[in-house]
Amino acid sequence: MASLLGGKACMDSLRNDVQDVHWSIADIISRTGPVEFPSWKFPDKLSGDIDMDELLELYDYCDGDSEGNQVAHIGLYELVIDRLVYLLHTMSKYTEQLHGNLKQGGDNSQSTNCSVGLVVKKYCGRLIHLHTLIQQSKSRKIAELEQTVHKINGDISLNSVNSLTSDQNFSTSNISEISDFTTVSLPKLNISKDECNKSSQTIETAFIPCESCEVVQKNLRETGDLVVHVCTTQGLPSSLKKFRPQVAGYDWLSANDITRWTHEQNKDLSRINKFVDQVVLEVNPLKSEVTAFEKETKKMEHKVRQIENELKLEKDTQAAIKRQYEIKLQERETTHNETIDSVNRQKEEVVASRKALEKELELKQEELRKQHSEVENLVEEEEMKRLENKVKDLNHELHNVSDKLEIQTKDYNMEISKNKSAQKRNETLQAKQTSLLERIDQLDRENEELKEQMNELEEERESITEKLERIQAENEKLQQQSEEQKAMMKKLVSEKDKLEKNMGETKSLIEKLEEQVKEAREREKLLVEYPDLNGPVNPDYKGTGNIMKDMENQVKANLVRVQILEHQSEGLQNSIFK
């Protein structure tokens, strides 16, 4: 038994026993009214004034606290005894009320601390007395009923002739008495029937549910089912769900069960209320975020519309530019064709003129040949002069013709170069046209890609906004941490500088102290090795073996002693003057 003291299972069973007895007491008090008796565990308090919830929390099981659990176990035993004693007090009062002998200001004013044995003995005596009274009342009522039945049978046999009149005069006085007796102990005797039935709660029918109680309990069960459903759907723990199987087999609940039902239901409702408050607290920032996202989406839609308008304008401008280039190309083609035609015509004219000049030149050359032949044939000077003059004239004409031919060839070459440049321009314009067409196709493809990117951006925007919020929160945390780290770094740098200064000072002090220690050791060594010549002789003194060096060391030791004596004399003088 000692090993069970402080066990969790025993303590849980005792807690359940205390709660059950307390709810039974509450059920009886709901029928009898307040019962004022001193508590067995707390004699300075009344039993009805004790807060059981607080005591059960006080005597709860704690992991790792064996001594506290043992004390709580003993306290729960005492609570069970206290509640059982209070239950006997309430039951004794209930039996007194049933007996009908409770006096004004009777046992309620008692304040004596009765022991458990006296309370049980008193309750048993009252219960036995109540049983004897019930038996006596039953036997008395049965005897009275038998007498009334015999009397009614004799009157019916004597007055059989005038049965109708006698029954009407006789039954009015006696049937009321029979009905009063039969309603208590013999409900199966249907002597008279009422026109309408109305249920009422009496002492005899205290444990039978009335119509209103049945409706209330039905509604209470329905509301409990709704509360349990809400708790299960929302993932909340339900106290009523644990209690409901305990009373599932009962058609109607007692007052104790109803109080416990309402208590557990109130716990669940408080949980639901807290959950709703938490949901509201979580929904409010989400609503603000949703409104912010809606604003951002509206802004993005406005931007998309602007981009679409810009794309439309760009398309229109590209189409207009394309049309202008097409018109310009047509004009250039027409001008190019005209220039080619004119160049071809000029070329033909130049070729024809060249051919004509070549023919003339050939004719002139033939004439020159003829003239040369003639000149050769002519011997006379006059003819020679005349022929020379003709030759000069012909040479001059030939020179003019050659000049004209050179000019025409130059013009022909110029026209050819112009034709080539025009062809090159035409080729460049065609290349520009093809490049513009390719650019327009590329812009169309880019427009489609931009639309696809816009759709992807709209999809990514939501994830980016969530990431931005997370990054902003992390950034704020990192900024706080960086600020804290900066402050810590400043502090550490200042402390480092101070420590470096202190380290330098300490190093300098250590060096000075080491020098002083070295000097003091040397002095001590001199004083030890070379003692005062007038004082006691050191037997351990050996010296260095060198007399001059020993004499120098002796002089140094004497100087050290002089300095020490001077320092001591100065201290003594200062102390004397003070």
Buried (B, 14 or more C-beta within 10 A) or exposed (E): EEEEBBBEEBBEEBBEBBBBBBBBBBBBBEBBEEBBBBBBBBEEEBBBEBEBEEBBEEBBBEEEEEEBBBBBBEBBBBBBEBBBBBBBBBBBBBBBBBEEEBEEEEBBEEEEEBEEEEBBEBBEEBBEBBEEBEEEEEEEBEEEBEEBEEEBEEBEEEBEEEEEEBBEEBBEEEBEEBEEBBEEEEEEBEEEEEEEEEEEEEEEEEEEBEEEBEEBBEEBBEBBEEBBEBBEEEEBEBBBBEBBEEBEEEEBBBBBBBBBBBBBBEBBBEBBEEBEEEEEEEEEEEEEEEEEBEEEBEEBEEEBEEBBEEBEEEBEEBEEEBEEBEEEBEEBEEEBEEBBEEBEEBBEEBEEBBEEBEEEBEEBEEEBEEBEEEBEEBEEEEEBEBBEEBBEEBEEEBEEBEEEBEEBEEBBEEBEEBBEEBEEEBEEBEEBBEEBEEBBEEBEEEBEEBBEEBEEEEEEBEEEBEEEEEEEEEEEEEEEEEEEEEEEEEEEEEEEEEEEEEEEEEEEEEEEEEEEEEEEEEBEEBBEBBBEEEEEEEEEEEEEEEEEEBEEBBEBBBEBBEEEEEEEEEEEEEEEEE
